Amino acid sequence: MGETTTSTHVLGGLALLDVPAPDRLTDQQRAGARCVFSGIPLTTTGAVDLGRRDTVRAGQPVTWYPRAHRGEIPRAALAALYAHAPGCEPCRDETTIDDCPTGAALRRLMRDYR
């Protein structure tokens, strides 16, 4: 799948990725000019919108829209899966691994963005 994919399963999976807090990012990363994970400069074809994120900054609610380099998506999805799987019974059992929508979405991101 390309970076222009807007299907629900991909958008839902991207929301599962843990992004750094905005106060740990540079101005260019917060603005979407650089990848939130690696700081790589983003181009139109290499950027992936990670969806709306809500956070609190300086005591005030802030909505922001992080972007990542498409090559960083599999690594971020794998990290999220490693964090998720130990506490998820279906993900720990090969016979029921497909029963977990979170695990399935993260594995789909790893496959679709490789």
Biopython code that builds the backbone (N, CA, C, O; Angstrom):
import numpy as np
from Bio.PDB.StructureBuilder import StructureBuilder

atoms = [
    (1, "MET", "N", (0.821, -1.186, 0.000)),
    (1, "MET", "CA", (0.000, 0.000, 0.000)),
    (1, "MET", "C", (0.859, 1.240, 0.000)),
    (1, "MET", "O", (1.928, 1.256, 0.609)),
    (2, "GLY", "N", (0.413, 2.265, -0.664)),
    (2, "GLY", "CA", (1.176, 3.500, -0.726)),
    (2, "GLY", "C", (0.785, 4.460, 0.376)),
    (2, "GLY", "O", (-0.133, 4.210, 1.157)),
    (3, "GLU", "N", (1.499, 5.552, 0.414)),
    (3, "GLU", "CA", (1.271, 6.542, 1.441)),
    (3, "GLU", "C", (-0.050, 7.277, 1.287)),
    (3, "GLU", "O", (-0.477, 7.979, 2.203)),
    (4, "THR", "N", (-0.700, 7.127, 0.144)),
    (4, "THR", "CA", (-1.975, 7.799, -0.055)),
    (4, "THR", "C", (-3.146, 6.927, 0.382)),
    (4, "THR", "O", (-4.300, 7.327, 0.233)),
    (5, "THR", "N", (-2.870, 5.757, 0.912)),
    (5, "THR", "CA", (-3.923, 4.863, 1.366)),
    (5, "THR", "C", (-4.734, 5.527, 2.469)),
    (5, "THR", "O", (-4.175, 6.102, 3.403)),
    (6, "THR", "N", (-6.051, 5.445, 2.354)),
    (6, "THR", "CA", (-6.907, 6.023, 3.375)),
    (6, "THR", "C", (-7.872, 4.996, 3.934)),
    (6, "THR", "O", (-8.863, 5.363, 4.566)),
    (7, "SER", "N", (-7.608, 3.728, 3.716)),
    (7, "SER", "CA", (-8.522, 2.709, 4.209)),
    (7, "SER", "C", (-8.560, 2.735, 5.729)),
    (7, "SER", "O", (-7.587, 3.114, 6.382)),
    (8, "THR", "N", (-9.687, 2.332, 6.278)),
    (8, "THR", "CA", (-9.903, 2.379, 7.718)),
    (8, "THR", "C", (-8.889, 1.534, 8.472)),
    (8, "THR", "O", (-8.411, 1.949, 9.528)),
    (9, "HIS", "N", (-8.548, 0.356, 7.954)),
    (9, "HIS", "CA", (-7.636, -0.494, 8.717)),
    (9, "HIS", "C", (-6.249, 0.113, 8.831)),
    (9, "HIS", "O", (-5.603, -0.043, 9.867)),
    (10, "VAL", "N", (-5.774, 0.793, 7.814)),
    (10, "VAL", "CA", (-4.459, 1.419, 7.891)),
    (10, "VAL", "C", (-4.512, 2.637, 8.809)),
    (10, "VAL", "O", (-3.640, 2.806, 9.661)),
    (11, "LEU", "N", (-5.516, 3.478, 8.648)),
    (11, "LEU", "CA", (-5.625, 4.647, 9.513)),
    (11, "LEU", "C", (-5.756, 4.232, 10.969)),
    (11, "LEU", "O", (-5.146, 4.846, 11.844)),
    (12, "GLY", "N", (-6.540, 3.203, 11.237)),
    (12, "GLY", "CA", (-6.679, 2.707, 12.604)),
    (12, "GLY", "C", (-5.368, 2.175, 13.137)),
    (12, "GLY", "O", (-5.037, 2.400, 14.301)),
    (13, "GLY", "N", (-4.619, 1.474, 12.308)),
    (13, "GLY", "CA", (-3.328, 0.950, 12.735)),
    (13, "GLY", "C", (-2.328, 2.049, 13.009)),
    (13, "GLY", "O", (-1.559, 1.950, 13.966)),
    (14, "LEU", "N", (-2.313, 3.091, 12.201)),
    (14, "LEU", "CA", (-1.383, 4.201, 12.408)),
    (14, "LEU", "C", (-1.642, 4.892, 13.744)),
    (14, "LEU", "O", (-0.711, 5.389, 14.378)),
    (15, "ALA", "N", (-2.892, 4.926, 14.170)),
    (15, "ALA", "CA", (-3.227, 5.538, 15.455)),
    (15, "ALA", "C", (-2.655, 4.742, 16.621)),
    (15, "ALA", "O", (-2.523, 5.276, 17.722)),
    (16, "LEU", "N", (-2.313, 3.480, 16.402)),
    (16, "LEU", "CA", (-1.741, 2.644, 17.456)),
    (16, "LEU", "C", (-0.261, 2.911, 17.696)),
    (16, "LEU", "O", (0.290, 2.488, 18.712)),
    (17, "LEU", "N", (0.382, 3.607, 16.771)),
    (17, "LEU", "CA", (1.812, 3.845, 16.902)),
    (17, "LEU", "C", (2.081, 4.897, 17.980)),
    (17, "LEU", "O", (1.447, 5.952, 18.015)),
    (18, "ASP", "N", (3.019, 4.588, 18.839)),
    (18, "ASP", "CA", (3.399, 5.484, 19.925)),
    (18, "ASP", "C", (4.383, 6.513, 19.377)),
    (18, "ASP", "O", (5.496, 6.167, 18.981)),
    (19, "VAL", "N", (3.969, 7.770, 19.356)),
    (19, "VAL", "CA", (4.837, 8.838, 18.864)),
    (19, "VAL", "C", (5.419, 9.600, 20.055)),
    (19, "VAL", "O", (4.802, 9.660, 21.119)),
    (20, "PRO", "N", (6.602, 10.179, 19.875)),
    (20, "PRO", "CA", (7.187, 10.962, 20.964)),
    (20, "PRO", "C", (6.281, 12.143, 21.331)),
    (20, "PRO", "O", (5.526, 12.647, 20.499)),
    (21, "ALA", "N", (6.372, 12.562, 22.574)),
    (21, "ALA", "CA", (5.614, 13.739, 23.022)),
    (21, "ALA", "C", (6.089, 14.963, 22.251)),
    (21, "ALA", "O", (7.279, 15.086, 21.960)),
    (22, "PRO", "N", (5.176, 15.868, 21.917)),
    (22, "PRO", "CA", (5.559, 17.043, 21.136)),
    (22, "PRO", "C", (6.693, 17.856, 21.759)),
    (22, "PRO", "O", (7.498, 18.439, 21.032)),
    (23, "ASP", "N", (6.771, 17.903, 23.074)),
    (23, "ASP", "CA", (7.830, 18.701, 23.699)),
    (23, "ASP", "C", (9.207, 18.056, 23.587)),
    (23, "ASP", "O", (10.209, 18.669, 23.955)),
    (24, "ARG", "N", (9.268, 16.825, 23.082)),
    (24, "ARG", "CA", (10.547, 16.154, 22.845)),
    (24, "ARG", "C", (10.973, 16.258, 21.382)),
    (24, "ARG", "O", (12.007, 15.710, 20.997)),
    (25, "LEU", "N", (10.185, 16.955, 20.569)),
    (25, "LEU", "CA", (10.440, 17.057, 19.133)),
    (25, "LEU", "C", (10.911, 18.462, 18.767)),
    (25, "LEU", "O", (10.690, 19.427, 19.499)),
    (26, "THR", "N", (11.559, 18.542, 17.623)),
    (26, "THR", "CA", (11.955, 19.850, 17.102)),
    (26, "THR", "C", (10.737, 20.555, 16.504)),
    (26, "THR", "O", (9.700, 19.931, 16.274)),
    (27, "ASP", "N", (10.868, 21.830, 16.262)),
    (27, "ASP", "CA", (9.781, 22.586, 15.626)),
    (27, "ASP", "C", (9.420, 21.984, 14.275)),
    (27, "ASP", "O", (8.243, 21.906, 13.924)),
    (28, "GLN", "N", (10.436, 21.554, 13.508)),
    (28, "GLN", "CA", (10.177, 20.973, 12.186)),
    (28, "GLN", "C", (9.447, 19.632, 12.296)),
    (28, "GLN", "O", (8.610, 19.321, 11.449)),
    (29, "GLN", "N", (9.746, 18.843, 13.312)),
    (29, "GLN", "CA", (9.029, 17.581, 13.508)),
    (29, "GLN", "C", (7.580, 17.851, 13.907)),
    (29, "GLN", "O", (6.673, 17.191, 13.401)),
    (30, "ARG", "N", (7.352, 18.792, 14.790)),
    (30, "ARG", "CA", (5.979, 19.134, 15.190)),
    (30, "ARG", "C", (5.186, 19.692, 14.016)),
    (30, "ARG", "O", (3.977, 19.477, 13.928)),
    (31, "ALA", "N", (5.852, 20.405, 13.114)),
    (31, "ALA", "CA", (5.181, 21.003, 11.958)),
    (31, "ALA", "C", (4.952, 20.004, 10.826)),
    (31, "ALA", "O", (4.247, 20.319, 9.867)),
    (32, "GLY", "N", (5.534, 18.806, 10.916)),
    (32, "GLY", "CA", (5.352, 17.802, 9.874)),
    (32, "GLY", "C", (6.359, 17.869, 8.757)),
    (32, "GLY", "O", (6.210, 17.166, 7.759)),
    (33, "ALA", "N", (7.390, 18.698, 8.890)),
    (33, "ALA", "CA", (8.423, 18.794, 7.853)),
    (33, "ALA", "C", (9.471, 17.689, 7.998)),
    (33, "ALA", "O", (10.171, 17.358, 7.042)),
    (34, "ARG", "N", (9.571, 17.125, 9.202)),
    (34, "ARG", "CA", (10.509, 16.039, 9.478)),
    (34, "ARG", "C", (9.790, 14.923, 10.218)),
    (34, "ARG", "O", (8.805, 15.156, 10.919)),
    (35, "CYS", "N", (10.298, 13.707, 10.049)),
    (35, "CYS", "CA", (9.717, 12.513, 10.664)),
    (35, "CYS", "C", (9.749, 12.621, 12.191)),
    (35, "CYS", "O", (10.764, 13.012, 12.768)),
    (36, "VAL", "N", (8.627, 12.272, 12.845)),
    (36, "VAL", "CA", (8.578, 12.319, 14.305)),
    (36, "VAL", "C", (9.475, 11.264, 14.944)),
    (36, "VAL", "O", (9.890, 11.421, 16.092)),
    (37, "PHE", "N", (9.777, 10.196, 14.219)),
    (37, "PHE", "CA", (10.600, 9.118, 14.778)),
    (37, "PHE", "C", (12.094, 9.347, 14.563)),
    (37, "PHE", "O", (12.889, 9.153, 15.483)),
    (38, "SER", "N", (12.479, 9.757, 13.361)),
    (38, "SER", "CA", (13.899, 9.808, 13.018)),
    (38, "SER", "C", (14.424, 11.203, 12.698)),
    (38, "SER", "O", (15.636, 11.417, 12.684)),
    (39, "GLY", "N", (13.539, 12.139, 12.444)),
    (39, "GLY", "CA", (13.976, 13.473, 12.054)),
    (39, "GLY", "C", (14.312, 13.602, 10.580)),
    (39, "GLY", "O", (14.761, 14.661, 10.141)),
    (40, "ILE", "N", (14.102, 12.534, 9.800)),
    (40, "ILE", "CA", (14.360, 12.562, 8.358)),
    (40, "ILE", "C", (13.464, 13.618, 7.713)),
    (40, "ILE", "O", (12.273, 13.674, 8.018)),
    (41, "PRO", "N", (14.017, 14.467, 6.818)),
    (41, "PRO", "CA", (13.163, 15.418, 6.094)),
    (41, "PRO", "C", (12.109, 14.667, 5.284)),
    (41, "PRO", "O", (12.407, 13.644, 4.668)),
    (42, "LEU", "N", (10.889, 15.172, 5.285)),
    (42, "LEU", "CA", (9.790, 14.495, 4.605)),
    (42, "LEU", "C", (9.501, 15.126, 3.254)),
    (42, "LEU", "O", (9.590, 16.341, 3.078)),
    (43, "THR", "N", (9.155, 14.277, 2.316)),
    (43, "THR", "CA", (8.722, 14.703, 0.989)),
    (43, "THR", "C", (7.259, 14.321, 0.833)),
    (43, "THR", "O", (6.702, 13.598, 1.659)),
    (44, "THR", "N", (6.658, 14.799, -0.205)),
    (44, "THR", "CA", (5.256, 14.475, -0.452)),
    (44, "THR", "C", (5.053, 12.973, -0.613)),
    (44, "THR", "O", (4.072, 12.428, -0.108)),
    (45, "THR", "N", (5.958, 12.301, -1.305)),
    (45, "THR", "CA", (5.791, 10.865, -1.558)),
    (45, "THR", "C", (6.250, 9.993, -0.395)),
    (45, "THR", "O", (5.820, 8.845, -0.288)),
    (46, "GLY", "N", (7.115, 10.511, 0.479)),
    (46, "GLY", "CA", (7.630, 9.689, 1.562)),
    (46, "GLY", "C", (6.951, 9.896, 2.898)),
    (46, "GLY", "O", (7.226, 9.163, 3.848)),
    (47, "ALA", "N", (6.067, 10.884, 2.993)),
    (47, "ALA", "CA", (5.429, 11.218, 4.266)),
    (47, "ALA", "C", (4.155, 10.415, 4.479)),
    (47, "ALA", "O", (3.394, 10.168, 3.544)),
    (48, "VAL", "N", (3.939, 10.016, 5.721)),
    (48, "VAL", "CA", (2.720, 9.319, 6.115)),
    (48, "VAL", "C", (2.096, 10.101, 7.269)),
    (48, "VAL", "O", (2.740, 10.323, 8.295)),
    (49, "ASP", "N", (0.856, 10.511, 7.102)),
    (49, "ASP", "CA", (0.133, 11.188, 8.173)),
    (49, "ASP", "C", (-0.270, 10.143, 9.206)),
    (49, "ASP", "O", (-0.881, 9.132, 8.860)),
    (50, "LEU", "N", (0.066, 10.378, 10.465)),
    (50, "LEU", "CA", (-0.217, 9.414, 11.523)),
    (50, "LEU", "C", (-1.546, 9.672, 12.221)),
    (50, "LEU", "O", (-1.900, 8.960, 13.161)),
    (51, "GLY", "N", (-2.267, 10.662, 11.779)),
    (51, "GLY", "CA", (-3.581, 10.932, 12.349)),
    (51, "GLY", "C", (-3.533, 11.913, 13.507)),
    (51, "GLY", "O", (-2.469, 12.256, 14.023)),
    (52, "ARG", "N", (-4.690, 12.340, 13.883)),
    (52, "ARG", "CA", (-4.853, 13.332, 14.958)),
    (52, "ARG", "C", (-4.366, 12.752, 16.288)),
    (52, "ARG", "O", (-4.646, 11.602, 16.624)),
    (53, "ARG", "N", (-3.637, 13.572, 17.026)),
    (53, "ARG", "CA", (-3.186, 13.217, 18.374)),
    (53, "ARG", "C", (-3.559, 14.361, 19.306)),
    (53, "ARG", "O", (-3.383, 15.533, 18.976)),
    (54, "ASP", "N", (-4.071, 14.006, 20.459)),
    (54, "ASP", "CA", (-4.416, 14.993, 21.478)),
    (54, "ASP", "C", (-3.479, 14.810, 22.655)),
    (54, "ASP", "O", (-3.232, 13.687, 23.095)),
    (55, "THR", "N", (-2.965, 15.908, 23.158)),
    (55, "THR", "CA", (-2.048, 15.866, 24.288)),
    (55, "THR", "C", (-2.231, 17.131, 25.111)),
    (55, "THR", "O", (-3.016, 18.008, 24.753)),
    (56, "VAL", "N", (-1.511, 17.216, 26.197)),
    (56, "VAL", "CA", (-1.515, 18.414, 27.024)),
    (56, "VAL", "C", (-0.110, 18.978, 27.017)),
    (56, "VAL", "O", (0.861, 18.254, 27.238)),
    (57, "ARG", "N", (-0.004, 20.269, 26.765)),
    (57, "ARG", "CA", (1.290, 20.938, 26.718)),
    (57, "ARG", "C", (1.170, 22.242, 27.489)),
    (57, "ARG", "O", (0.305, 23.069, 27.201)),
    (58, "ALA", "N", (2.046, 22.417, 28.469)),
    (58, "ALA", "CA", (2.019, 23.600, 29.335)),
    (58, "ALA", "C", (0.641, 23.764, 29.976)),
    (58, "ALA", "O", (0.146, 24.880, 30.127)),
    (59, "GLY", "N", (0.030, 22.642, 30.349)),
    (59, "GLY", "CA", (-1.259, 22.658, 31.015)),
    (59, "GLY", "C", (-2.449, 22.884, 30.105)),
    (59, "GLY", "O", (-3.578, 22.965, 30.587)),
    (60, "GLN", "N", (-2.230, 22.990, 28.800)),
    (60, "GLN", "CA", (-3.305, 23.264, 27.850)),
    (60, "GLN", "C", (-3.475, 22.092, 26.879)),
    (60, "GLN", "O", (-2.485, 21.507, 26.439)),
    (61, "PRO", "N", (-4.719, 21.746, 26.542)),
    (61, "PRO", "CA", (-4.920, 20.695, 25.538)),
    (61, "PRO", "C", (-4.416, 21.158, 24.178)),
    (61, "PRO", "O", (-4.640, 22.298, 23.769)),
    (62, "VAL", "N", (-3.735, 20.256, 23.489)),
    (62, "VAL", "CA", (-3.169, 20.551, 22.177)),
    (62, "VAL", "C", (-3.523, 19.407, 21.232)),
    (62, "VAL", "O", (-3.369, 18.235, 21.579)),
    (63, "THR", "N", (-3.994, 19.749, 20.052)),
    (63, "THR", "CA", (-4.227, 18.779, 18.993)),
    (63, "THR", "C", (-3.144, 18.978, 17.954)),
    (63, "THR", "O", (-2.862, 20.104, 17.545)),
    (64, "TRP", "N", (-2.535, 17.875, 17.525)),
    (64, "TRP", "CA", (-1.501, 17.980, 16.499)),
    (64, "TRP", "C", (-1.599, 16.769, 15.580)),
    (64, "TRP", "O", (-2.261, 15.782, 15.902)),
    (65, "TYR", "N", (-0.936, 16.858, 14.441)),
    (65, "TYR", "CA", (-1.028, 15.846, 13.397)),
    (65, "TYR", "C", (0.376, 15.417, 12.983)),
    (65, "TYR", "O", (0.924, 15.955, 12.021)),
    (66, "PRO", "N", (0.967, 14.456, 13.694)),
    (66, "PRO", "CA", (2.333, 14.035, 13.386)),
    (66, "PRO", "C", (2.420, 13.312, 12.046)),
    (66, "PRO", "O", (1.459, 12.712, 11.565)),
    (67, "ARG", "N", (3.614, 13.396, 11.466)),
    (67, "ARG", "CA", (3.890, 12.702, 10.210)),
    (67, "ARG", "C", (5.186, 11.929, 10.368)),
    (67, "ARG", "O", (6.051, 12.293, 11.165)),
    (68, "ALA", "N", (5.308, 10.868, 9.606)),
    (68, "ALA", "CA", (6.504, 10.031, 9.667)),
    (68, "ALA", "C", (6.970, 9.690, 8.264)),
    (68, "ALA", "O", (6.206, 9.774, 7.302)),
    (69, "HIS", "N", (8.222, 9.309, 8.161)),
    (69, "HIS", "CA", (8.747, 8.782, 6.906)),
    (69, "HIS", "C", (8.209, 7.364, 6.768)),
    (69, "HIS", "O", (8.226, 6.602, 7.734)),
    (70, "ARG", "N", (7.738, 7.006, 5.595)),
    (70, "ARG", "CA", (7.110, 5.689, 5.403)),
    (70, "ARG", "C", (8.045, 4.541, 5.765)),
    (70, "ARG", "O", (7.573, 3.478, 6.167)),
    (71, "GLY", "N", (9.348, 4.724, 5.635)),
    (71, "GLY", "CA", (10.301, 3.688, 5.994)),
    (71, "GLY", "C", (10.401, 3.446, 7.494)),
    (71, "GLY", "O", (10.929, 2.420, 7.922)),
    (72, "GLU", "N", (9.900, 4.379, 8.295)),
    (72, "GLU", "CA", (9.929, 4.244, 9.753)),
    (72, "GLU", "C", (8.698, 3.516, 10.299)),
    (72, "GLU", "O", (8.698, 3.099, 11.457)),
    (73, "ILE", "N", (7.664, 3.360, 9.494)),
    (73, "ILE", "CA", (6.417, 2.753, 9.958)),
    (73, "ILE", "C", (6.611, 1.304, 10.422)),
    (73, "ILE", "O", (6.114, 0.961, 11.495)),
    (74, "PRO", "N", (7.308, 0.433, 9.672)),
    (74, "PRO", "CA", (7.472, -0.951, 10.154)),
    (74, "PRO", "C", (8.181, -1.036, 11.506)),
    (74, "PRO", "O", (7.795, -1.840, 12.355)),
    (75, "ARG", "N", (9.211, -0.216, 11.714)),
    (75, "ARG", "CA", (9.931, -0.240, 12.985)),
    (75, "ARG", "C", (9.023, 0.220, 14.124)),
    (75, "ARG", "O", (9.020, -0.384, 15.197)),
    (76, "ALA", "N", (8.266, 1.270, 13.899)),
    (76, "ALA", "CA", (7.362, 1.772, 14.929)),
    (76, "ALA", "C", (6.250, 0.766, 15.219)),
    (76, "ALA", "O", (5.843, 0.602, 16.370)),
    (77, "ALA", "N", (5.757, 0.091, 14.176)),
    (77, "ALA", "CA", (4.719, -0.926, 14.365)),
    (77, "ALA", "C", (5.269, -2.119, 15.145)),
    (77, "ALA", "O", (4.585, -2.662, 16.012)),
    (78, "LEU", "N", (6.490, -2.525, 14.843)),
    (78, "LEU", "CA", (7.104, -3.635, 15.571)),
    (78, "LEU", "C", (7.290, -3.271, 17.043)),
    (78, "LEU", "O", (7.025, -4.096, 17.918)),
    (79, "ALA", "N", (7.736, -2.065, 17.322)),
    (79, "ALA", "CA", (7.894, -1.617, 18.711)),
    (79, "ALA", "C", (6.547, -1.638, 19.437)),
    (79, "ALA", "O", (6.466, -2.062, 20.590)),
    (80, "ALA", "N", (5.496, -1.181, 18.759)),
    (80, "ALA", "CA", (4.162, -1.196, 19.363)),
    (80, "ALA", "C", (3.683, -2.625, 19.602)),
    (80, "ALA", "O", (3.052, -2.912, 20.619)),
    (81, "LEU", "N", (3.986, -3.517, 18.663)),
    (81, "LEU", "CA", (3.589, -4.915, 18.828)),
    (81, "LEU", "C", (4.335, -5.559, 19.996)),
    (81, "LEU", "O", (3.741, -6.310, 20.770)),
    (82, "TYR", "N", (5.627, -5.274, 20.131)),
    (82, "TYR", "CA", (6.407, -5.794, 21.266)),
    (82, "TYR", "C", (5.854, -5.282, 22.600)),
    (82, "TYR", "O", (5.859, -6.009, 23.593)),
    (83, "ALA", "N", (5.386, -4.058, 22.623)),
    (83, "ALA", "CA", (4.809, -3.509, 23.850)),
    (83, "ALA", "C", (3.436, -4.114, 24.138)),
    (83, "ALA", "O", (3.068, -4.308, 25.297)),
    (84, "HIS", "N", (2.688, -4.407, 23.090)),
    (84, "HIS", "CA", (1.320, -4.908, 23.225)),
    (84, "HIS", "C", (1.246, -6.412, 23.539)),
    (84, "HIS", "O", (0.509, -6.827, 24.433)),
    (85, "ALA", "N", (1.996, -7.203, 22.815)),
    (85, "ALA", "CA", (1.835, -8.661, 22.826)),
    (85, "ALA", "C", (1.995, -9.346, 24.184)),
    (85, "ALA", "O", (1.228, -10.267, 24.466)),
    (86, "PRO", "N", (2.934, -8.959, 25.037)),
    (86, "PRO", "CA", (3.076, -9.682, 26.310)),
    (86, "PRO", "C", (1.819, -9.671, 27.178)),
    (86, "PRO", "O", (1.594, -10.614, 27.938)),
    (87, "GLY", "N", (1.011, -8.645, 27.084)),
    (87, "GLY", "CA", (-0.211, -8.577, 27.879)),
    (87, "GLY", "C", (-1.456, -9.053, 27.146)),
    (87, "GLY", "O", (-2.565, -8.923, 27.664)),
    (88, "CYS", "N", (-1.290, -9.596, 25.958)),
    (88, "CYS", "CA", (-2.434, -10.005, 25.124)),
    (88, "CYS", "C", (-2.413, -11.517, 24.912)),
    (88, "CYS", "O", (-1.529, -12.047, 24.239)),
    (89, "GLU", "N", (-3.376, -12.190, 25.481)),
    (89, "GLU", "CA", (-3.442, -13.653, 25.372)),
    (89, "GLU", "C", (-3.483, -14.144, 23.918)),
    (89, "GLU", "O", (-2.716, -15.040, 23.569)),
    (90, "PRO", "N", (-4.353, -13.587, 23.056)),
    (90, "PRO", "CA", (-4.372, -14.068, 21.666)),
    (90, "PRO", "C", (-3.031, -13.875, 20.949)),
    (90, "PRO", "O", (-2.632, -14.726, 20.155)),
    (91, "CYS", "N", (-2.337, -12.771, 21.220)),
    (91, "CYS", "CA", (-1.064, -12.507, 20.545)),
    (91, "CYS", "C", (0.044, -13.446, 21.009)),
    (91, "CYS", "O", (1.023, -13.649, 20.290)),
    (92, "ARG", "N", (-0.096, -14.012, 22.187)),
    (92, "ARG", "CA", (0.928, -14.923, 22.701)),
    (92, "ARG", "C", (0.723, -16.357, 22.233)),
    (92, "ARG", "O", (1.591, -17.204, 22.444)),
    (93, "ASP", "N", (-0.401, -16.640, 21.605)),
    (93, "ASP", "CA", (-0.724, -18.006, 21.190)),
    (93, "ASP", "C", (-0.886, -18.051, 19.667)),
    (93, "ASP", "O", (-1.758, -17.381, 19.114)),
    (94, "GLU", "N", (-0.052, -18.834, 18.997)),
    (94, "GLU", "CA", (-0.101, -18.902, 17.530)),
    (94, "GLU", "C", (-1.455, -19.340, 16.990)),
    (94, "GLU", "O", (-1.812, -18.979, 15.869)),
    (95, "THR", "N", (-2.207, -20.102, 17.755)),
    (95, "THR", "CA", (-3.501, -20.579, 17.262)),
    (95, "THR", "C", (-4.581, -19.499, 17.325)),
    (95, "THR", "O", (-5.597, -19.603, 16.638)),
    (96, "THR", "N", (-4.370, -18.463, 18.142)),
    (96, "THR", "CA", (-5.376, -17.405, 18.263)),
    (96, "THR", "C", (-4.832, -16.030, 17.889)),
    (96, "THR", "O", (-5.507, -15.023, 18.109)),
    (97, "ILE", "N", (-3.634, -15.970, 17.332)),
    (97, "ILE", "CA", (-2.986, -14.685, 17.044)),
    (97, "ILE", "C", (-3.839, -13.775, 16.155)),
    (97, "ILE", "O", (-3.781, -12.553, 16.293)),
    (98, "ASP", "N", (-4.619, -14.348, 15.257)),
    (98, "ASP", "CA", (-5.444, -13.535, 14.362)),
    (98, "ASP", "C", (-6.714, -13.017, 15.032)),
    (98, "ASP", "O", (-7.470, -12.259, 14.426)),
    (99, "ASP", "N", (-6.951, -13.424, 16.282)),
    (99, "ASP", "CA", (-8.151, -12.979, 16.996)),
    (99, "ASP", "C", (-7.993, -11.595, 17.612)),
    (99, "ASP", "O", (-8.972, -11.019, 18.085)),
    (100, "CYS", "N", (-6.790, -11.057, 17.615)),
    (100, "CYS", "CA", (-6.551, -9.742, 18.225)),
    (100, "CYS", "C", (-6.509, -8.661, 17.153)),
    (100, "CYS", "O", (-5.606, -8.665, 16.317)),
    (101, "PRO", "N", (-7.463, -7.738, 17.160)),
    (101, "PRO", "CA", (-7.469, -6.691, 16.138)),
    (101, "PRO", "C", (-6.270, -5.744, 16.239)),
    (101, "PRO", "O", (-5.788, -5.246, 15.222)),
    (102, "THR", "N", (-5.796, -5.499, 17.442)),
    (102, "THR", "CA", (-4.634, -4.617, 17.613)),
    (102, "THR", "C", (-3.393, -5.259, 17.015)),
    (102, "THR", "O", (-2.678, -4.630, 16.234)),
    (103, "GLY", "N", (-3.136, -6.507, 17.379)),
    (103, "GLY", "CA", (-1.986, -7.216, 16.836)),
    (103, "GLY", "C", (-2.067, -7.344, 15.321)),
    (103, "GLY", "O", (-1.066, -7.181, 14.625)),
    (104, "ALA", "N", (-3.258, -7.634, 14.814)),
    (104, "ALA", "CA", (-3.441, -7.773, 13.368)),
    (104, "ALA", "C", (-3.161, -6.446, 12.655)),
    (104, "ALA", "O", (-2.527, -6.431, 11.600)),
    (105, "ALA", "N", (-3.633, -5.337, 13.227)),
    (105, "ALA", "CA", (-3.410, -4.025, 12.608)),
    (105, "ALA", "C", (-1.923, -3.673, 12.583)),
    (105, "ALA", "O", (-1.429, -3.130, 11.595)),
    (106, "LEU", "N", (-1.216, -3.978, 13.660)),
    (106, "LEU", "CA", (0.215, -3.679, 13.713)),
    (106, "LEU", "C", (1.002, -4.557, 12.748)),
    (106, "LEU", "O", (1.926, -4.078, 12.091)),
    (107, "ARG", "N", (0.650, -5.824, 12.656)),
    (107, "ARG", "CA", (1.322, -6.709, 11.689)),
    (107, "ARG", "C", (1.033, -6.264, 10.257)),
    (107, "ARG", "O", (1.901, -6.368, 9.391)),
    (108, "ARG", "N", (-0.179, -5.771, 10.001)),
    (108, "ARG", "CA", (-0.544, -5.272, 8.674)),
    (108, "ARG", "C", (0.304, -4.052, 8.313)),
    (108, "ARG", "O", (0.748, -3.922, 7.172)),
    (109, "LEU", "N", (0.533, -3.155, 9.281)),
    (109, "LEU", "CA", (1.381, -1.996, 9.018)),
    (109, "LEU", "C", (2.806, -2.431, 8.668)),
    (109, "LEU", "O", (3.422, -1.880, 7.755)),
    (110, "MET", "N", (3.324, -3.417, 9.393)),
    (110, "MET", "CA", (4.682, -3.901, 9.106)),
    (110, "MET", "C", (4.751, -4.453, 7.695)),
    (110, "MET", "O", (5.739, -4.236, 6.993)),
    (111, "ARG", "N", (3.725, -5.156, 7.274)),
    (111, "ARG", "CA", (3.694, -5.733, 5.931)),
    (111, "ARG", "C", (3.463, -4.670, 4.854)),
    (111, "ARG", "O", (4.154, -4.662, 3.835)),
    (112, "ASP", "N", (2.518, -3.794, 5.068)),
    (112, "ASP", "CA", (2.136, -2.830, 4.037)),
    (112, "ASP", "C", (3.190, -1.742, 3.794)),
    (112, "ASP", "O", (3.252, -1.178, 2.701)),
    (113, "TYR", "N", (4.004, -1.448, 4.787)),
    (113, "TYR", "CA", (4.996, -0.373, 4.656)),
    (113, "TYR", "C", (6.424, -0.875, 4.529)),
    (113, "TYR", "O", (7.358, -0.078, 4.607)),
    (114, "ARG", "N", (6.618, -2.153, 4.339)),
    (114, "ARG", "CA", (8.000, -2.652, 4.209)),
    (114, "ARG", "C", (8.614, -2.267, 2.889)),
    (114, "ARG", "O", (9.766, -2.607, 2.621)),
]
sb = StructureBuilder()
sb.init_structure("model")
sb.init_model(0)
sb.init_chain("A")
sb.init_seg("    ")
for serial, (resi, resn, name, xyz) in enumerate(atoms, 1):
    if name == "N":
        sb.init_residue(resn, " ", resi, " ")
    sb.init_atom(name, np.array(xyz, "f"), 0.0, 1.0, " ", f" {name:<3s}", serial, name[0])
structure = sb.get_structure()
